[in-house]
């Protein structure tokens, strides 16, 4: 008969919930084949005997292993989980053919027992570290340690949770702060978790941190009551509040105005406010931040303790804003640089009482007389009105101009300036006046332009387009004088050193009126040419005339002028009246000067004037031969020559004008003075140069005595001479 026996292999220790591998084998040690079908069973038992208290873990039919021949065996492997039970010593029992389906020679060896130890984990929170206080909105460092104080491995995956609770008992109202998933932990081992938690979703106050390991009880333990611990924690935060805002009592303000204000900020929270923050000032039409206009920032760099306060002050310049009602608005910690409590931001701002912002608007008005006369002084009066909603804050200047049109530009003539130094309130006016001396030469149609606030010192906020006003008027030209010089008398020739001359002239007013100038200067001028004023003029005398001239009246002057020693020359004599152009003549000054009809000559002594009336010679000649030349010299001046000797000269020229001199034929001295009107004759033979052949001319010249201005008539050119080459000798 067959005989089935088994062997069993299990781990020495097994933890709750741990999956283990069980190996067993069955051998037929009998003397016949085991051909029946049976089952192998695995039990958990507290001893090596099978009884009713043992727990069946697994049943394995053996249909695939039979028939089992003599000495033949089979092996089986199965994964099992030991159920939760008391920790301690146990046995796994392999039971072969428990129902005796296979007849065997020995039924008592069908059970095989293998001892092992059952262990279990016990997770416990051994440490929870956290600060006693945390500032709301900030991050706090939290750490905890979980230990497995059981004798078995914690093999399940579990979760550690941290809740914030108002008490030490967890409920659904507590706020989850952190979840940490964990993996198996060996017996008598631990782990530490460190994390940063943010506290910003709840109100300030006293709380508890609730730390629970294996929150969902996924890990079977010997003690489930030690998985949680608590720690008190307090949440703090500063809370800045603008408790007061002080501004001056303003009836009306305006752009550009300086306003002084102060405000107080208190810390009504439970934590000191540290670091720097910004108090920001706005102007708001309705006192809300949404519609406000930024004005300035004030930086706070000092800490502010709990229930402490500070008062800050500054000056602001009102920006350019449309007219209307506004409020000053101060916002502390405007950039949210501080972390305040959940409700701590709603009291960070405060608005002042409403006040009005307006602006001045200056408008000038001038009415010019319809017609004025040039050369008179008239008052110019205008009115400046503040048509705006606010008074002026600064001084300003009104400028008055003369213009040919109604447009103010750089071509207009500034007549005067009025500096306004008094405040001009809304809807009030003032009158200003200047005196204007109308230039005598001015006439025609003009406009007076008043430019109020010409230098833009008053902030009118876009209302400057009405700062210019105009008024048209006519300037009538006043009667004017027109001085004309006439009847100039001057000698044509004066002898003397120094010479004395008699000069006379007449000045007549041929204008439309007497004019306004009662004195002017007449000049007697000598010019070397026909032009006065080109640099060669000499003023030989000036006379001051006093007394105006009615239309058609005149004055005549006859003056004896002693000229300087050695003075002489050939001139034109001019008389210029009103030489300094101080008499207004309506641009009719061209007749202010005239000249004598004759030249004005001055010489110190009577002068000679030598001329050559005749010059004769042979019409033909040979080169290298002598040529006879005869000429006469006449003194056609007004006096005897001032010297008794001088030189006559002869030249040979190749042109009829005597300009191209080709030979100097000789110098011939004159001995004896020559009286006015007298003549002397000369005849000489001169040697012609060799090699001449052609037409030539004799040029005679005399010079030496003083001849005044008559020095260009001292030469004469002969008739043409045909000169031939000298025939060669035989």
VOGU-3710 file (C-alpha; in Angstrom, 3 decimals, decimal comma):
1> xxxxxxxxxx> 0,000/0,000/0,000  1,121/3,630/-0,442  2,195/5,862/2,461  2,059/9,681/2,087  4,380/11,856/4,216  5,064/15,609/3,962  7,640/18,333/4,681  6,879/22,066/5,361  9,000/25,242/5,131  7,811/28,616/6,639
11> xxxxxxxxxx> 9,598/31,859/7,819  10,618/31,916/11,446  8,693/35,203/12,090  5,607/36,614/10,475  3,996/40,035/11,032  0,340/40,937/10,926  -0,857/41,597/7,399  2,446/40,277/6,057  2,242/38,024/3,038  4,571/35,009/3,361
21> xxxxxxxxxx> 5,599/32,189/1,005  4,911/28,610/2,216  6,648/25,629/0,537  5,727/21,992/1,137  6,315/18,621/-0,510  4,545/15,188/-0,328  6,360/11,835/-0,906  4,928/8,322/-1,385  7,172/6,234/0,930  4,881/3,171/0,635
31> xxxxxxxxxx> 5,112/0,130/-1,602  2,308/0,900/-3,983  1,211/3,721/-6,214  -1,111/6,310/-4,639  -3,769/6,605/-7,276  -6,594/8,374/-5,406  -7,233/12,114/-5,447  -6,772/13,991/-2,129  -6,161/17,549/-0,861  -3,354/19,278/1,073
41> xxxxxxxxxx> -4,547/21,709/3,788  -2,613/24,466/5,648  -3,745/25,408/9,190  -2,702/28,040/11,738  -2,448/26,409/15,143  -1,268/27,316/18,622  0,319/23,847/18,958  1,567/20,990/16,787  -1,768/19,132/17,017  -4,745/19,570/14,694
51> xxxxxxxxxx> -7,942/20,396/16,528  -11,109/22,362/16,077  -9,584/25,660/17,267  -7,084/25,716/14,412  -7,673/28,096/11,540  -7,731/26,785/7,964  -5,617/29,019/5,790  -5,489/27,201/2,443  -6,710/24,040/0,647  -4,832/22,609/-2,363
61> xxxxxxxxxx> -6,406/19,699/-4,355  -3,813/17,273/-5,800  -5,626/15,986/-8,831  -2,797/17,079/-11,076  -0,186/15,273/-8,896  -1,761/11,766/-8,960  -1,212/8,942/-9,428  1,893/9,270/-7,222  4,300/6,390/-7,821  6,404/4,658/-5,180
71> xxxxxxxxxx> 9,136/6,997/-3,844  7,806/9,769/-6,048  7,009/13,259/-4,606  5,539/16,632/-5,574  6,168/20,158/-4,250  3,755/23,109/-3,775  4,258/26,851/-3,107  1,608/29,230/-1,838  1,547/32,876/-0,637  -0,415/33,388/2,553
81> xxxxxxxxxx> -1,349/36,251/4,877  -1,378/35,463/8,580  -4,607/36,850/10,023  -4,530/39,275/12,956  -4,215/37,306/16,128  -2,385/37,370/19,370  1,285/38,004/19,121  3,344/34,937/20,070  4,398/31,359/19,050  2,317/29,519/16,451
91> xxxxxxxxxx> 2,496/26,562/14,086  1,641/26,046/10,485  0,192/22,559/10,003  0,420/20,679/6,657  -2,433/18,151/6,641  -2,248/15,540/3,792  -5,411/13,721/2,751  -7,425/14,777/5,836  -10,473/12,884/4,552  -8,512/9,596/4,066
101> xxxxxxxxxx> -9,412/9,330/0,428  -6,152/7,505/-0,200  -5,693/4,204/1,632  -2,308/4,187/3,258  -0,174/1,784/5,264  0,252/4,549/7,932  -2,358/7,268/8,483  -0,575/8,804/11,498  2,218/10,519/9,592  -0,032/12,714/7,377
111> xxxxxxxxxx> 0,412/15,895/9,532  3,569/18,010/9,459  3,926/20,933/11,969  6,354/23,870/11,564  6,739/26,459/14,402  7,089/30,325/13,834  6,590/33,591/15,697  3,732/36,048/14,988  4,770/39,737/15,438  2,875/43,093/15,163
121> xxxxxxxxxx> 3,629/46,780/14,675  2,676/49,591/17,084  3,037/53,127/15,633  3,340/55,951/18,115  3,949/59,726/17,822  7,108/60,150/19,802  7,646/63,892/19,116  5,815/66,917/17,660  7,840/70,148/17,384  6,244/73,490/16,447
131> xxxxxxxxxx> 6,610/77,141/17,524  4,350/78,372/20,290  3,230/81,312/18,131  2,970/81,868/14,387  2,407/85,143/12,533  -0,682/84,894/10,391  0,077/84,484/6,721  3,675/83,409/7,355  5,224/79,953/7,071  6,163/77,945/10,182
141> xxxxxxxxxx> 8,557/75,007/10,406  6,837/71,868/11,842  8,482/68,476/12,508  7,373/65,216/14,065  8,787/61,731/14,743  6,885/58,447/14,345  8,282/55,291/16,053  7,316/51,606/15,601  7,520/50,326/19,161  6,033/46,923/18,239
151> xxxxxxxxxx> 8,047/43,744/17,605  6,838/43,499/14,053  7,277/45,451/10,870  4,651/48,000/9,889  4,066/46,816/6,367  1,060/48,797/5,169  1,162/52,207/3,461  -0,327/54,795/5,809  -0,794/58,561/6,080  0,316/61,112/8,656
161> xxxxxxxxxx> -1,970/64,149/8,897  -1,650/67,530/10,603  -4,856/69,449/11,377  -5,474/72,829/12,949  -8,241/72,560/15,526  -9,919/74,816/18,041  -9,693/71,966/20,598  -7,773/68,737/21,198  -10,397/66,543/19,562  -10,478/65,946/15,841
171> xxxxxxxxxx> -13,720/66,530/13,977  -14,817/67,388/10,466  -14,550/71,114/11,153  -10,792/71,003/11,663  -8,554/72,370/8,906  -6,113/70,014/7,221  -2,633/71,534/7,038  -0,483/68,672/5,788  -0,693/65,083/4,531  2,387/62,840/4,405
181> xxxxxxxxxx> 2,215/59,324/2,894  4,462/56,732/4,564  5,936/53,309/3,643  6,722/50,158/5,750  8,698/50,718/8,934  10,819/48,093/10,629  10,183/47,188/14,258  11,829/49,525/16,791  12,571/52,074/14,000  11,393/55,646/13,481
191> xxxxxxxxxx> 11,266/58,452/10,956  11,107/62,231/11,245  9,160/64,547/8,951  9,946/68,270/8,640  7,722/70,554/6,633  6,749/74,233/6,297  3,101/75,057/6,896  1,315/78,281/5,956  -1,175/79,800/8,374  -3,363/82,168/6,380
201> xxxxxxxxxx> -6,866/80,767/6,010  -8,310/81,338/9,457  -8,781/83,907/12,128  -6,293/84,877/14,796  -6,424/83,124/18,151  -5,488/79,968/20,131  -5,458/76,631/18,310  -4,119/73,067/18,533  -2,033/71,145/16,075  -3,467/67,594/15,796
211> xxxxxxxxxx> -0,923/65,090/14,464  -2,263/61,606/13,602  -0,200/58,758/12,198  -2,002/56,017/10,235  -4,979/58,391/10,018  -7,100/55,878/8,034  -6,086/52,794/10,138  -4,583/50,998/7,185  -1,846/49,534/9,388  -2,919/46,817/11,895
221> xxxxxxxxxx> -1,342/47,547/15,244  -1,371/46,115/18,705  -2,483/49,524/20,047  -4,512/51,996/17,948  -5,004/54,491/20,796  -1,506/56,008/20,734  -1,524/57,253/17,107  -2,385/60,916/17,853  -0,831/63,784/19,775  -1,679/67,490/20,113
231> xxxxxxxxxx> 0,228/70,723/20,609  -1,141/74,196/21,372  -0,261/77,039/18,959  -1,255/80,711/18,846  -1,764/82,706/15,633  -0,696/86,373/15,761  -0,652/89,259/13,245  -0,214/93,030/13,182  -3,249/95,086/12,207  -2,514/98,608/10,991
241> xxxxxxxxxx> -5,376/101,051/11,232  -5,489/104,694/10,145  -7,109/106,154/13,216  -7,093/109,828/12,210  -6,399/112,126/9,244  -5,938/115,851/9,800  -6,075/118,366/6,945  -6,435/122,162/7,074  -9,860/123,693/6,712  -9,990/124,337/2,983
251> xxxxxxxxxx> -12,659/126,484/1,400  -11,247/125,790/-2,034  -7,941/124,477/-3,291  -6,359/124,414/-6,709  -3,633/122,715/-8,743  -0,166/123,762/-7,662  -1,240/124,639/-4,125  0,698/123,164/-1,191  -1,386/121,415/1,485  -0,015/120,263/4,857
261> xxxxxxxxxx> -1,602/117,182/6,405  -0,945/114,582/9,107  -2,328/111,151/9,975  -2,053/108,600/12,775  -1,568/104,860/12,273  -2,177/102,383/15,128  -1,296/98,705/15,447  -4,496/97,102/16,686  -3,248/93,582/16,092  -1,500/91,013/18,287
271> xxxxxxxxxx> 1,944/91,149/16,695  4,592/93,882/16,247  4,668/95,283/12,701  8,277/95,034/11,516  10,121/95,996/8,377  9,241/98,895/6,099  5,928/99,846/4,590  4,476/102,708/2,587  1,748/105,151/3,525  0,290/106,354/0,237
281> xxxxxxxxxx> -1,722/109,525/-0,298  -4,416/109,936/-2,923  -6,977/112,467/-4,036  -10,331/110,846/-4,672  -13,562/112,348/-6,037  -15,688/110,000/-3,910  -13,327/108,911/-1,136  -12,767/105,439/-2,631  -9,500/103,975/-3,766  -10,894/102,821/-7,107
291> xxxxxxxxxx> -11,361/106,344/-8,475  -8,381/107,945/-6,722  -5,369/109,798/-8,133  -1,939/109,051/-6,694  -0,254/111,993/-4,953  2,803/110,829/-2,973  4,350/108,082/-0,805  5,701/108,308/2,733  7,955/105,421/3,818  7,809/104,017/7,374
301> xxxxxxxxxx> 11,047/102,270/8,413  10,443/101,689/12,145  8,668/98,801/13,878  5,286/99,430/15,467  4,441/97,453/18,615  1,062/96,131/19,627  -1,279/98,993/20,600  1,376/101,524/19,606  0,844/104,301/17,056  2,753/106,899/15,085
311> xxxxxxxxxx> 1,803/110,223/13,535  3,236/111,162/10,134  2,976/114,437/8,267  3,874/115,770/4,867  3,113/118,469/2,361  1,560/117,719/-0,996  1,194/119,796/-4,124  -2,263/119,496/-5,591  -1,918/117,924/-9,052  -3,645/119,149/-12,180
321> xxxxxxxxxx> -7,234/118,017/-11,689  -10,575/119,121/-13,111  -12,760/121,289/-10,925  -14,889/119,408/-8,433  -15,147/118,003/-4,906  -12,329/115,763/-3,688  -11,186/113,979/-0,560  -7,674/113,268/0,632  -7,228/109,538/1,141  -4,379/107,940/3,112
331> xxxxxxxxxx> -3,698/104,206/2,785  -1,205/102,631/5,182  0,788/99,619/3,991  -0,406/100,501/0,493  1,923/97,973/-1,166  0,865/95,125/1,190  4,406/94,737/2,467  3,088/93,628/5,879  1,119/90,449/6,539  -1,916/91,451/8,517
341> xxxxxxxxxx> -4,832/89,447/9,903  -7,598/88,279/7,537  -9,658/91,324/8,505  -6,664/93,597/9,045  -6,634/95,180/5,578  -10,103/96,717/5,717  -9,093/99,449/8,183  -5,915/100,522/6,346  -7,367/103,662/4,791  -9,118/106,824/5,825
351> xxxxxxxxxx> -10,574/109,715/3,841  -10,831/113,376/4,775  -13,924/115,508/4,530  -14,688/116,717/1,038  -13,236/119,982/-0,225  -13,430/121,777/-3,545  -10,666/122,016/-6,145  -10,915/124,834/-8,664  -8,612/126,957/-10,806  -8,187/130,629/-11,687
361> xxxxxxxxxx> -8,898/131,836/-15,227  -7,477/135,255/-16,079  -9,134/137,283/-18,841  -8,080/140,802/-19,866  -10,123/143,475/-21,608  -8,746/146,631/-23,252  -10,484/149,301/-25,308  -8,164/151,515/-27,319  -9,156/155,010/-28,545  -10,319/154,834/-32,111
371> xxxxxxxxxx> -7,693/157,303/-33,350  -4,497/158,758/-31,873  -1,761/160,985/-33,229  1,864/159,960/-33,475  4,278/161,707/-31,162  1,734/162,002/-28,336  1,582/160,243/-24,966  -1,629/158,382/-24,184  -2,740/156,238/-21,223  -3,421/152,549/-21,937
381> xxxxxxxxxx> -5,917/151,098/-19,457  -7,127/147,488/-19,261  -9,080/145,304/-16,863  -8,024/141,802/-15,790  -10,768/139,539/-14,393  -10,464/136,162/-12,690  -13,358/134,286/-14,280  -12,261/130,994/-12,722  -13,388/129,220/-9,549  -10,315/129,778/-7,374
391> xxxxxxxxxx> -8,092/132,736/-6,416  -4,631/133,295/-7,827  -1,799/131,876/-5,743  1,145/133,649/-7,344  2,131/136,952/-8,855  1,954/137,369/-12,609  2,713/139,869/-15,348  0,454/141,486/-17,932  2,293/142,594/-21,079  0,893/145,046/-23,606
401> xxxxxxxxxx> 2,015/144,926/-27,233  1,547/146,842/-30,472  0,658/144,533/-33,349  -0,277/144,858/-36,977  -2,829/142,053/-36,563  -4,821/140,257/-33,872  -2,308/137,429/-33,462  0,308/137,493/-30,726  3,725/136,547/-32,118  7,395/137,481/-32,023
411> xxxxxxxxxx> 6,936/140,375/-34,441  4,805/142,375/-31,993  6,332/145,368/-30,204  6,339/145,345/-26,392  4,958/148,623/-25,033  4,949/147,955/-21,306  4,566/145,504/-18,447  2,404/145,470/-15,326  3,347/143,134/-12,461  0,335/141,971/-10,441
421> xxxxxxxxxx> 1,270/141,180/-6,836  -2,113/140,999/-5,125  -4,350/137,934/-4,897  -7,201/138,099/-7,382  -10,204/136,210/-6,082  -12,743/134,401/-8,206  -15,063/136,699/-10,170  -13,148/139,850/-9,167  -11,182/142,305/-11,328  -8,515/144,982/-11,170
431> xxxxxxxxxx> -7,592/147,843/-13,501  -4,058/148,545/-14,696  -2,627/151,411/-16,701  0,616/152,396/-18,407  1,572/155,476/-20,436  2,712/155,042/-24,016  4,777/157,594/-25,904  3,697/157,002/-29,478  6,703/157,194/-31,785  6,508/160,229/-34,049
441> xxxxxxxxxx> 7,114/158,107/-37,128  4,328/155,606/-36,430  1,117/155,680/-38,488  -1,461/153,279/-39,806  -3,930/150,695/-38,495  -2,768/148,697/-35,470  -3,989/146,514/-32,636  -3,248/146,754/-28,943  -2,691/143,275/-27,462  -2,827/142,594/-23,729
451> xxxxxxxxxx> -1,316/139,243/-22,712  -2,304/138,491/-19,147  -0,141/136,018/-17,184  2,364/136,264/-20,018  4,955/134,078/-18,283  2,442/131,359/-17,271  3,099/131,647/-13,544  -0,607/131,207/-12,700  -1,902/127,642/-13,063  -5,002/128,062/-15,174
461> xxxxxxxxxx> -5,255/124,361/-16,058  -5,832/124,589/-19,775  -7,630/127,927/-19,620  -4,765/129,960/-21,113  -6,383/130,265/-24,546  -8,252/133,399/-23,424  -5,195/135,205/-22,026  -4,825/137,517/-25,049  -7,226/140,338/-25,817  -7,029/142,864/-28,665
471> xxxxxxxxxx> -8,404/146,278/-29,582  -8,041/147,936/-32,978  -7,174/151,637/-33,444  -5,609/154,045/-35,943  -2,439/156,093/-35,516  -2,561/159,301/-37,510  0,787/160,736/-38,526  1,534/164,058/-36,817  2,545/167,052/-39,057  6,228/166,801/-39,821
481> xxxxxxxxxx> 9,047/168,968/-41,105  10,980/168,318/-44,321  14,274/170,229/-44,279  15,761/171,032/-47,688  19,218/172,554/-48,292  19,567/175,023/-51,165  21,462/178,107/-52,400  24,929/176,898/-51,445  27,560/179,566/-52,196  31,254/178,753/-52,091
491> xxxxxxxxxx> 34,312/180,187/-53,918  35,641/178,139/-56,805  39,283/178,965/-55,919  40,805/180,224/-52,752  44,463/181,175/-52,262  46,078/181,347/-48,890  47,787/179,500/-46,113  45,849/179,418/-43,964  42,990/180,222/-46,311  39,735/181,896/-45,306
501> xxxxxxxxxx> 36,523/181,133/-47,254  33,000/182,582/-47,300  30,269/179,901/-47,325  26,499/180,458/-47,497  23,423/178,171/-47,595  19,682/178,144/-46,979  17,521/175,526/-45,162  13,780/175,540/-45,867  10,956/173,504/-44,239  8,917/172,126/-47,135
511> xxxxxxxxxx> 7,084/169,534/-44,959  3,514/169,420/-43,615  4,177/171,019/-40,259  6,674/172,635/-37,970  7,718/169,342/-36,487  8,621/168,736/-32,845  12,377/169,203/-32,936  13,699/172,690/-32,210  17,419/172,151/-32,606  19,649/170,319/-35,036
521> xxxxxxxxxx> 23,112/170,424/-36,513  24,283/171,619/-39,967  27,641/170,390/-41,314  29,886/171,872/-44,015  31,628/168,943/-45,680  34,392/168,664/-48,272  34,528/165,485/-50,373  37,179/164,334/-52,833  34,448/162,850/-55,011  30,772/163,317/-55,691
531> xxxxxxxxxx> 29,693/161,087/-52,797  29,181/162,052/-49,182  29,737/159,385/-46,594  32,195/157,042/-48,301  35,167/157,747/-46,043  37,001/160,608/-47,780  34,884/163,408/-46,296  36,220/166,242/-44,178  33,927/168,293/-41,936  35,341/171,796/-41,982
541> xxxxxxxxxx> 32,700/173,358/-39,775  29,461/172,503/-37,891  26,700/174,834/-36,757  23,893/174,298/-34,243  20,566/175,637/-35,387  18,070/176,477/-32,663  14,397/177,103/-33,355  11,931/175,137/-35,405  10,682/176,152/-38,812  7,092/176,547/-39,761
551> xxxxxxxxxx> 6,027/175,216/-43,119  7,581/177,388/-45,833  9,972/179,144/-43,442  13,714/179,024/-43,897  16,959/180,295/-42,516  20,142/181,274/-44,336  23,674/181,234/-43,019  26,759/183,031/-44,268  29,853/181,928/-42,487  33,555/182,755/-42,811
561> xxxxxxxxxx> 35,635/179,641/-42,289  39,354/179,722/-41,605  40,868/176,578/-43,010  43,764/174,817/-41,261  47,375/175,706/-42,170  48,791/173,956/-45,264  45,241/173,004/-46,269  44,666/172,723/-50,001  42,924/170,494/-52,479  40,286/170,034/-55,130
571> xxxxxxxxxx> 36,876/169,280/-53,592  33,138/169,227/-53,810  31,556/171,288/-50,988  28,365/169,883/-49,374  26,076/171,223/-46,674  24,126/168,649/-44,643  21,298/169,807/-42,368  19,995/167,699/-39,456  23,190/165,690/-39,732  22,269/163,575/-36,709
581> xxxxxxxxxx> 18,810/162,764/-38,112  16,993/163,867/-35,001  14,268/165,706/-36,906  11,428/163,414/-37,994  10,943/163,984/-41,708  8,894/160,907/-42,621  11,836/159,363/-44,464  12,273/162,432/-46,680  15,919/163,003/-45,769  17,365/162,838/-49,296
591> xxxxxxxxxx> 17,101/166,655/-49,634  18,906/167,220/-46,336  22,159/167,778/-48,187  23,257/169,558/-51,358  26,506/170,651/-52,975  27,802/173,860/-54,521  27,479/173,918/-58,283  31,203/174,632/-58,682  34,300/172,828/-57,478  35,903/174,144/-54,324
601> xxxxxxxxxx> 39,685/174,539/-54,824  42,083/175,737/-52,155  45,815/176,355/-52,775  48,418/177,987/-50,602  50,132/179,925/-53,478  49,354/180,672/-57,166  50,194/177,594/-59,228  51,724/177,036/-62,640  50,260/174,713/-65,243  52,866/173,581/-67,806
611> xxxxxxxxxx> 51,650/172,274/-71,138  53,425/171,467/-74,454  51,430/173,280/-77,160  53,680/172,198/-80,068  55,942/169,244/-80,916  57,493/168,944/-84,406  60,078/166,761/-86,135  60,932/165,320/-89,582  58,367/162,845/-90,911  61,133/160,415/-92,002
621> xxxxxxxxxx> 64,420/159,296/-90,554  67,005/156,537/-90,572  67,941/154,421/-87,625  71,232/155,362/-85,969  70,865/158,905/-87,432  70,309/162,191/-85,695  66,765/163,545/-85,608  65,869/167,201/-84,936  62,981/167,680/-82,490  61,416/171,078/-81,598
631> xxxxxxxxxx> 58,788/171,783/-78,896  57,378/174,649/-76,867  56,359/174,785/-73,163  53,674/177,203/-71,950  52,653/178,126/-68,383  48,840/178,344/-68,587  48,465/178,467/-64,796  47,734/181,443/-62,574  51,199/182,030/-61,219  54,901/181,912/-62,035
641> xxxxxxxxxx> 56,589/178,571/-61,585  57,733/178,133/-58,034  61,097/176,837/-59,213  63,566/178,242/-61,760  64,765/174,942/-63,152  63,141/171,689/-64,214  63,623/168,979/-66,827  62,073/168,354/-70,222  62,401/164,798/-71,567  62,082/163,129/-74,967
651> xxxxxxxxxx> 61,122/159,494/-75,584  60,555/157,243/-78,592  57,288/155,265/-78,587  55,928/152,626/-80,924  52,258/153,678/-80,517  50,297/156,845/-81,273  49,235/157,231/-77,631  52,842/157,311/-76,507  52,390/154,582/-73,965  54,787/151,974/-75,307
661> xxxxxxxxxx> 58,148/153,682/-74,732  61,027/151,910/-76,481  63,843/154,445/-75,946  64,789/157,385/-73,701  66,100/160,043/-76,089  67,396/162,470/-73,482  66,897/164,969/-70,628  66,972/168,699/-71,255  67,238/171,123/-68,397  65,235/174,332/-68,249
671> xxxxxxxxxx> 66,880/177,302/-66,507  64,765/180,252/-65,447  61,238/180,604/-64,011  58,299/180,807/-66,372  55,644/183,429/-65,666  51,967/182,749/-66,137  50,995/183,012/-69,829  54,646/182,807/-71,049  56,179/180,178/-73,376  59,661/178,921/-74,164
681> xxxxxxxxxx> 60,947/177,066/-77,271  63,459/174,171/-77,472  65,059/172,416/-80,440  67,529/169,527/-80,114  69,018/166,715/-82,187  68,643/163,242/-80,780  70,279/159,990/-81,864  67,832/157,306/-82,958  68,558/153,731/-81,889  70,068/151,295/-84,370
691> xxxxxxxxxx> 67,977/148,702/-86,177  64,694/150,575/-86,230  62,363/150,084/-89,160  58,710/151,217/-89,046  56,383/153,867/-87,686  57,392/155,593/-84,468  56,469/158,636/-82,367  58,301/161,230/-80,312  56,918/161,805/-76,782  57,805/165,108/-75,024
701> xxxxxxxxxx> 57,278/165,604/-71,267  57,872/168,524/-68,917  57,484/168,536/-65,097  58,935/169,944/-61,906  57,151/173,122/-60,743  54,078/173,040/-58,438  51,024/172,638/-60,708  48,262/171,956/-58,086  45,932/169,375/-59,657  47,054/169,946/-63,236
711> xxxxxxxxxx> 49,702/167,260/-63,558  48,168/165,103/-66,270  48,611/167,581/-69,232  52,429/167,768/-69,243  53,051/165,515/-72,288  52,510/165,573/-76,067  52,969/162,912/-78,791  54,304/163,885/-82,240  52,997/162,970/-85,633  54,125/159,629/-87,023
721> xxxxxxxxxx> 57,741/159,229/-88,144  58,732/156,634/-90,708  62,103/155,278/-89,626  64,071/153,097/-92,036  67,106/150,965/-91,570  70,295/152,819/-92,319  71,699/151,694/-95,750  74,929/149,762/-95,425  78,125/151,617/-96,516  79,434/151,015/-100,064
//
